[in-house]
Amino acid sequence: MPSVMRWFHTVRHLRPVQIYGRAWFKFYHPSVDLSPAPALRPLLFGWIAPVQRQPTLREPFEFCFLNELHGVVSSGDWDDPSISKLWRYNLHYFDDLNAKGAQSRISWHQKLLLRWVQENTPGQGTGWEPYPTSLRIVNWIKWAWAGNVLPPECLQSLAVQVRWVLRRLEIHLQGNHLIANAKALVFAGLFFSGPEARKWLKKGLGLLSRQLPEQILGDGGQFERSTMYHALALEDMLDLCNATATVSQESIPMRWRVMVEGWRETVTLMRQWLALMCHPDGEIGLFNDAAFGIAPSQAELECYAKRLGLSSLPVSRQNVTHLENSGYVRVQLGPMTALLDVAIVGPRHLPAHGHADTLSFELSLFGQRLLVNSGTSCYGASDERLRQRGTAAHNTVVIDGQDSSEVWGGFRVARRARPTVSLIQEGERKIIVDASHDGYQRLPGENTHRRRWSLSNVSLIIEDEILGSFRNAEARFHLHPHVKSDGQKLHEGQLALQLPQGQDVNIYVMGGAVRLDTSTWHPHFGISEHNLCLVVTFQSSRVRTEISW
């Protein structure tokens, strides 16, 4: 029965298109269209250099993705089942074509392109799934627009790939996958010319006209509430602005010209959101599925925006900013930067990249991270994936060993926590944020978790209250791996910490028993770093944790 109910509470949030789309995607097998590629469209205006990622091609046929090194020696290595699917996805993206120092690897790239065409049968294998195909289409076109020549075999294959994506749109997955499909169609429609290319362009722009208003929220945040996927979405939007600027306005169908012109305003909102969700070290806060090194950094995206002629972002002077549509609060006071999570898990129909992290937060002091969420090191259906998505891997409260939202599988969520922000108050010397969530209402005690953050120039006080009966409850605070602690006064409810640059931080707990557990932090895919977690066990319904510096 629990399994049936879990499925029920997962499926009931889906849209009909996701349900019948799965059936369509599984049982409909379109034929591969091998007809000749359309003619190329000459560019009227120059293609601006996009973001350049770190190189992943180490030797002519040796790749490093997700901190794993593998070679592609034989044709079977393109889809080796012993290697994770996410690694194989990256293999088929062809990001290295446009990575740093790509010009020095042109001969490698030319051989790689031809091998891919020869050894990957159209329509078969991981490399022909719509998502990697969409990203590969864009990367091949970017490479060509950068002044490289795609061999005739690759131009022909490129057209076949575009036709395949058009017939395999990921309507069942929605979200960033559908945006990737649309982006590929727009790029192909601008790269090629003629009636078929116009059809691709219209289809891609039509998808974007429906998806972007939903996926980019009013405060500029991407609707999946992942900082990493937001940065990827921002890169997509900058690329689309870049691509559409290479052709005359008349090349864009009239009904979508206003939309295309408005993309720059959307990009500005997205840039502002990303800047607010970064720590002083310039990297993103690790909320929901997020890790460094997958998406371009905020600084890299800003440089790209500048190359495209977009104006610089104004420096925010606000002490507190509530990103109300996406559900985050940034507080900046003196040496303290706090990012508070008062967001829903994700869109009702698409919580795939959500974590059970409601009312968690991250904290930096003097430009250094002190409290961190666990990050993300893996995908797939594994115990470690579940642990990293679970409540205990975040800086919030666990009741009776349960997650605040029922994360399960690799990308599923059943019953979800619904947060409520009751107060954001800014005084002369202190900012108070009050919030609660009902994610534990499903437990026998029908619990509600309430949290108050009181933030000032010299301290942060977290007051946690649990309504309803419970057997056990813990507030967890994960320390950055570089933070040092001797743990000598834990029995007195005190903990002395030292930041990497030598500043002292003190934590004092009232209403709970304190211990230090070992844990892991995952700033990159494939990476686990040992860290400490301060665990406060509730002795009553309330716990007060004061962090001072």
C-alpha positions in Angstrom: 0.0 0.0 0.0 2.7 2.6 0.8 4.2 1.9 -2.7 0.8 2.4 -4.3 0.2 5.6 -2.4 3.7 6.9 -3.3 2.9 6.3 -6.9 -0.5 8.0 -6.6 1.0 11.1 -4.9 3.6 11.3 -7.6 1.5 10.8 -10.7 -1.4 13.0 -9.6 0.7 16.1 -10.1 1.6 15.2 -13.7 0.0 16.9 -16.7 -1.9 14.7 -19.2 0.7 15.4 -21.9 3.4 13.8 -19.6 1.3 10.6 -19.2 0.3 10.0 -22.8 3.6 11.5 -23.9 5.4 8.7 -22.2 3.3 6.1 -24.0 3.8 7.9 -27.3 7.6 8.1 -26.7 7.8 4.5 -25.8 5.7 2.9 -28.5 6.1 5.4 -31.5 9.2 4.7 -33.4 9.6 7.2 -36.2 11.6 6.4 -39.3 14.9 8.1 -39.9 14.8 10.7 -42.6 18.1 10.5 -44.6 17.2 12.9 -47.4 19.9 15.5 -48.3 20.6 18.4 -46.0 19.3 21.8 -47.0 21.6 24.5 -48.2 23.5 26.6 -45.6 22.4 30.1 -44.8 25.1 32.8 -45.0 25.5 34.8 -41.9 24.9 38.5 -42.3 26.4 39.4 -38.9 29.2 37.8 -36.9 28.7 35.0 -34.4 29.9 36.2 -31.0 32.2 33.9 -29.0 30.0 32.1 -26.4 31.1 30.7 -23.0 34.0 28.4 -23.3 34.0 25.4 -20.9 36.9 23.5 -19.6 38.4 21.0 -22.1 37.2 17.5 -21.7 39.1 15.8 -24.5 42.4 14.8 -23.0 43.8 12.7 -25.8 42.4 12.2 -29.4 39.8 9.8 -28.1 40.0 10.1 -24.3 37.5 12.1 -22.3 37.1 13.3 -18.7 33.5 14.0 -17.6 32.2 14.1 -14.1 35.7 13.6 -12.9 35.9 10.2 -14.6 38.3 9.3 -17.4 37.4 6.9 -20.2 38.5 6.2 -23.7 36.5 5.7 -26.9 38.6 3.1 -28.6 36.0 1.0 -30.4 32.5 1.7 -31.8 31.0 0.0 -28.8 32.6 2.5 -26.4 30.1 5.2 -27.5 27.4 3.4 -25.5 29.3 1.3 -22.9 26.6 0.1 -20.4 29.3 -0.2 -17.7 29.6 3.5 -17.6 26.9 5.8 -16.1 24.3 7.2 -18.5 25.1 10.7 -17.4 28.7 10.2 -18.5 27.6 8.8 -21.8 25.2 11.8 -22.3 28.2 14.1 -21.8 30.2 12.1 -24.3 27.6 12.8 -27.0 27.2 16.5 -26.3 30.5 17.5 -28.0 31.1 20.4 -25.6 34.8 20.2 -26.3 34.3 21.6 -29.8 33.7 25.0 -28.2 35.8 24.6 -25.0 38.9 26.6 -24.0 41.8 26.0 -26.4 39.6 24.3 -29.0 41.6 25.7 -31.9 44.6 23.6 -30.8 42.5 20.4 -31.0 40.9 21.0 -34.4 42.5 17.9 -35.9 41.2 15.8 -33.0 37.7 17.3 -33.4 37.6 16.6 -37.1 38.5 12.9 -36.6 36.0 12.7 -33.7 33.2 14.1 -35.8 33.7 11.7 -38.6 34.0 8.7 -36.1 30.7 9.7 -34.5 28.9 9.7 -37.8 30.4 6.4 -38.9 29.9 4.6 -35.6 26.5 5.8 -34.3 23.6 4.4 -36.3 20.9 7.0 -36.8 18.1 6.7 -34.3 19.8 4.1 -32.1 21.6 4.3 -28.7 22.1 6.9 -26.0 23.7 9.3 -28.5 20.4 9.6 -30.4 18.2 10.3 -27.4 16.6 13.8 -28.0 18.4 15.6 -25.2 22.1 14.8 -26.1 21.1 15.1 -29.8 19.8 18.6 -29.1 22.9 19.7 -27.3 25.1 18.1 -30.0 23.3 20.0 -32.8 23.9 23.3 -31.1 27.6 22.5 -30.4 28.2 21.4 -34.0 26.6 24.6 -35.3 28.5 26.8 -32.9 31.8 25.1 -34.0 30.9 25.8 -37.7 29.9 29.5 -36.9 33.3 29.9 -35.2 34.9 29.5 -38.6 35.4 25.7 -38.8 34.2 23.6 -41.7 31.9 20.6 -41.0 32.7 17.7 -43.4 29.9 16.9 -45.9 29.2 13.7 -43.9 28.6 15.7 -40.8 26.4 18.3 -42.5 24.3 15.5 -43.8 24.2 13.9 -40.3 23.3 17.2 -38.7 20.2 17.5 -40.8 19.2 13.9 -40.0 19.7 14.7 -36.3 17.4 17.8 -36.5 14.7 15.9 -38.3 15.0 13.2 -35.6 14.6 15.7 -32.7 11.6 17.2 -34.5 9.9 13.8 -34.3 11.1 13.0 -30.8 10.3 16.2 -28.8 10.4 15.4 -25.1 6.9 16.5 -24.3 6.8 13.8 -21.6 9.7 15.3 -19.7 9.0 19.0 -20.3 11.2 21.6 -18.5 14.8 22.1 -19.6 14.7 19.1 -21.9 12.0 20.7 -24.1 13.9 24.0 -24.1 17.0 22.1 -25.3 14.9 20.6 -28.1 13.5 24.0 -29.1 16.9 25.7 -29.0 18.4 23.0 -31.3 15.5 23.6 -33.8 16.1 27.4 -33.8 19.8 27.0 -34.3 19.3 24.5 -37.2 16.6 26.8 -38.7 19.1 29.7 -38.7 22.1 27.5 -39.9 20.3 26.0 -42.9 18.1 27.8 -45.4 15.1 26.9 -47.4 11.5 25.6 -46.6 12.6 22.8 -44.3 14.8 25.1 -42.3 12.0 27.6 -42.0 9.8 24.8 -40.6 12.4 24.0 -38.0 12.8 27.6 -37.0 9.0 28.1 -36.7 8.7 25.0 -34.6 11.5 26.0 -32.3 10.3 29.5 -31.8 6.7 28.3 -31.2 7.9 26.0 -28.5 9.9 28.8 -26.9 6.9 31.1 -27.0 4.9 28.7 -24.9 7.7 27.4 -22.6 9.6 30.5 -21.7 6.7 32.4 -20.0 6.2 29.3 -17.8 9.8 28.4 -17.2 11.2 31.8 -16.4 9.4 33.2 -13.4 8.6 36.8 -12.7 11.7 37.3 -10.6 13.9 35.9 -13.3 14.4 32.4 -11.7 14.1 29.2 -13.7 11.1 27.3 -12.5 12.9 24.2 -11.4 14.5 26.2 -8.5 18.0 24.7 -9.2 20.7 27.3 -9.3 22.7 25.1 -11.7 19.9 24.6 -14.1 19.1 28.3 -13.9 22.7 29.1 -15.0 22.3 26.6 -17.9 19.0 28.2 -18.9 20.7 31.6 -18.8 23.4 30.3 -21.1 20.7 29.0 -23.5 19.0 32.4 -23.6 22.3 34.2 -24.3 23.0 31.7 -27.0 19.6 32.3 -28.6 20.1 36.1 -28.5 23.4 35.5 -30.1 22.1 33.2 -32.8 19.1 35.3 -33.8 21.4 38.4 -34.1 23.4 36.7 -36.9 20.5 37.0 -39.4 18.4 39.9 -40.6 15.2 40.6 -38.7 13.2 39.6 -41.8 14.5 36.0 -41.3 12.5 35.7 -38.1 8.8 35.0 -38.7 6.9 38.2 -38.0 4.6 36.7 -35.3 7.7 35.9 -33.1 9.8 39.1 -33.7 8.5 40.9 -30.6 9.2 37.8 -28.5 12.8 37.6 -29.8 13.3 41.3 -29.1 12.1 40.8 -25.6 14.6 38.1 -24.8 17.2 40.6 -23.7 14.8 41.9 -21.0 14.3 38.3 -19.8 18.0 37.7 -19.8 18.5 40.8 -17.6 16.1 39.4 -15.0 17.8 36.0 -15.2 21.3 37.6 -14.7 20.0 39.5 -11.6 18.6 36.3 -10.1 21.8 34.4 -10.6 23.9 37.2 -9.1 21.6 37.2 -6.0 21.9 33.4 -5.6 25.7 33.3 -5.6 28.0 33.5 -2.6 30.8 36.1 -2.3 33.2 33.5 -3.7 31.3 33.9 -7.0 29.9 30.4 -7.1 26.2 29.4 -6.9 24.5 28.3 -3.7 23.8 24.6 -3.8 20.0 24.4 -3.8 18.2 21.4 -5.3 20.3 19.6 -7.9 23.3 21.8 -8.2 27.1 21.4 -8.5 30.0 23.6 -9.7 31.5 23.1 -13.1 28.4 21.9 -15.0 27.0 25.3 -15.9 29.2 28.3 -16.6 30.0 30.5 -13.7 28.2 33.8 -13.0 31.3 35.7 -14.0 31.6 33.8 -17.3 28.0 34.4 -18.1 28.4 38.1 -17.4 31.4 38.3 -19.7 29.3 36.7 -22.4 26.5 39.1 -21.8 28.9 42.0 -22.2 30.2 40.6 -25.5 26.6 40.6 -26.7 26.3 44.3 -25.9 24.1 43.9 -22.8 24.5 46.5 -20.1 26.2 45.7 -16.9 24.2 44.7 -13.9 23.7 47.4 -11.2 25.3 46.5 -7.8 22.5 45.6 -5.4 22.5 47.8 -2.3 19.7 46.0 -0.6 20.2 44.3 2.7 17.4 41.8 2.0 15.9 40.7 -1.3 12.9 38.4 -1.5 12.8 36.5 -4.7 9.1 35.9 -4.2 8.2 34.0 -7.4 11.0 31.4 -7.0 11.0 31.3 -3.2 14.4 32.4 -2.0 15.6 35.2 0.3 19.1 36.8 0.2 20.3 38.7 3.2 23.6 40.7 3.0 24.7 42.4 6.2 28.3 43.4 6.9 30.5 40.3 6.5 27.5 38.0 6.4 25.7 36.6 3.3 22.8 34.2 3.8 20.7 32.5 1.2 17.4 31.2 2.7 15.2 28.5 1.0 11.5 29.2 1.4 10.7 27.7 -2.0 8.5 24.9 -3.1 10.3 21.7 -4.2 9.7 22.6 -7.9 6.9 22.9 -10.4 3.9 20.6 -9.5 4.4 18.6 -12.6 8.2 18.6 -12.7 10.0 18.2 -9.3 12.7 16.0 -10.9 15.6 18.1 -9.7 14.1 19.0 -6.3 15.5 18.1 -2.9 13.7 17.8 0.4 15.4 21.0 1.6 12.5 23.2 2.7 13.7 26.0 5.1 17.3 25.1 4.6 19.9 27.9 4.1 23.5 28.5 3.3 25.8 31.0 5.1 29.0 32.8 4.1 31.1 34.9 6.5 33.9 37.2 5.5 33.7 35.9 1.9 34.0 32.2 3.0 31.4 29.5 3.1 30.5 28.4 6.6 27.2 26.4 6.2 26.6 24.4 3.0 23.9 22.1 1.6 25.3 18.8 0.4 25.4 19.5 -3.3 25.0 16.8 -6.0 27.6 14.2 -7.0 25.4 11.7 -8.9 22.2 11.0 -10.7 20.4 7.7 -11.2 18.4 5.6 -8.8 20.8 4.9 -5.9 20.9 5.1 -2.1 23.5 7.9 -2.4 21.3 9.8 -4.7 18.4 9.5 -2.3 20.6 10.6 0.6 21.8 13.7 -1.1 18.2 14.7 -2.0 17.1 13.9 1.6 16.3 16.5 4.3 19.2 15.3 6.5 21.7 16.4 3.8 20.6 20.0 4.2 20.6 22.7 6.9 17.1 22.2 8.2 15.0 20.0 10.6 14.4 16.3 10.3 11.4 14.9 12.2 11.2 11.1 13.1 13.9 10.3 10.5 11.6 11.3 7.6 12.1 13.7 4.6 10.1 16.9 4.5 9.1 16.0 0.9 8.9 12.3 -0.2 11.8 12.2 -2.6 12.3 8.7 -4.2 13.7 7.1 -7.3 16.2 9.2 -9.1 14.0 12.1 -10.0 10.6 11.6 -8.3 8.7 13.3 -5.5 5.4 12.1 -4.0 4.0 14.3 -1.2 5.7 17.7 -1.0 6.2 20.4 1.6 4.4 23.6 1.1 6.2 26.6 2.6 4.7 29.8 3.9 6.5 33.0 4.5 4.8 34.9 7.3 7.2 37.8 7.9 10.2 39.6 6.4 11.0 42.5 8.6 14.0 44.9 8.1 15.0 47.0 11.1 17.9 49.4 11.6 20.2 46.6 12.9 18.4 43.3 12.3 16.5 41.5 9.7 13.9 38.8 10.7 12.5 36.2 8.4 9.7 33.9 9.6 8.6 30.8 7.6 7.0 27.4 8.1 6.1 24.3 6.1 3.6 21.5 6.3 5.7 18.7 4.8 5.5 16.7 8.0 1.7 16.9 8.3 1.6 13.4 6.9 3.3 12.0 10.0 1.2 10.7 13.0 2.0 14.0 14.9 0.7 16.1 12.0 3.8 18.3 12.5 4.5 21.8 11.3 8.1 23.1 11.2 8.4 26.8 12.0 11.7 28.6 11.6 12.8 32.2 12.4 16.1 33.7 11.2 17.2 36.8 13.0 20.2 38.3 11.1 22.5 41.1 12.1 26.1 42.3 11.4 27.4 40.2 14.2 25.1 37.2 14.6 22.5 34.9 13.1 20.0 33.3 15.4 17.9 30.4 14.2 14.8 29.5 16.2 13.1 26.3 15.3 9.7 25.2 16.6 7.9 21.9 15.9 4.1 21.9 16.4 2.6 18.5 17.1 4.0 15.4 18.9 7.1 13.6 17.6 9.5 10.9 18.8 12.7 12.5 17.6 13.7 15.7 15.8 17.1 17.0 14.7 18.3 20.4 13.3 21.3 19.8 11.1 24.0 22.3 10.2 26.6 21.2 7.6 30.0 22.9 7.9 32.1 23.6 4.8 35.1 21.1 4.7 37.6 23.9 5.3 36.0 25.1 8.5 37.9 23.8 11.6 36.5 22.8 14.9 37.9 21.3 18.1 34.4 20.3 19.5 35.6 20.6 23.0 32.5 22.3 24.5 29.8 20.3 22.8 28.5 19.1 26.1 27.9 22.7 27.1 26.0 23.4 23.8 28.9 25.4 22.4 31.1 25.0 19.4 34.1 27.1 18.4 34.9 27.3 14.7 37.6 28.8 12.6 37.3 29.9 9.0 40.0 29.2 6.5 41.3 32.8 6.7 41.5 32.6 10.5 38.3 34.4 11.7 36.6 32.9 14.8 32.9 31.9 14.8 31.0 30.6 17.8 27.8 28.6 17.9 25.7 28.3 21.1 22.6 26.0 21.3 19.7 26.2 23.7 17.0 23.5 24.0 18.9 20.7 22.4 21.7 18.1 22.8 24.6 18.8 20.5 27.0 16.4 18.7 29.3 16.5 15.6 28.7 13.9 12.9 30.9 13.2 9.9 29.3 13.8 6.5 30.2 14.6 2.9 29.9 17.6 0.7 29.6 17.3 -3.1 30.6 20.5 -4.9 31.2 18.7 -8.2 29.7 15.6 -9.9 31.8 12.6 -9.0 33.4 14.4 -6.0 32.8 13.8 -2.2 34.6 15.8 0.4 34.5 14.9 4.1 33.0 17.6 6.3 31.4 17.9 9.7 27.7 18.3 10.5 26.5 19.9 13.8 23.4 17.9 14.9 21.1 19.4 17.5 18.6 16.9 19.0 15.4 18.6 20.2 14.8 18.2 24.0 11.4 19.9 23.7 9.5 21.5 20.9 11.9 24.5 20.5 15.6 24.9 19.7 17.6 28.1 19.5 20.9 28.2 17.7 23.0 31.3 17.8 25.9 31.8 15.4 28.1 34.8 16.3 31.4 36.2 14.8 
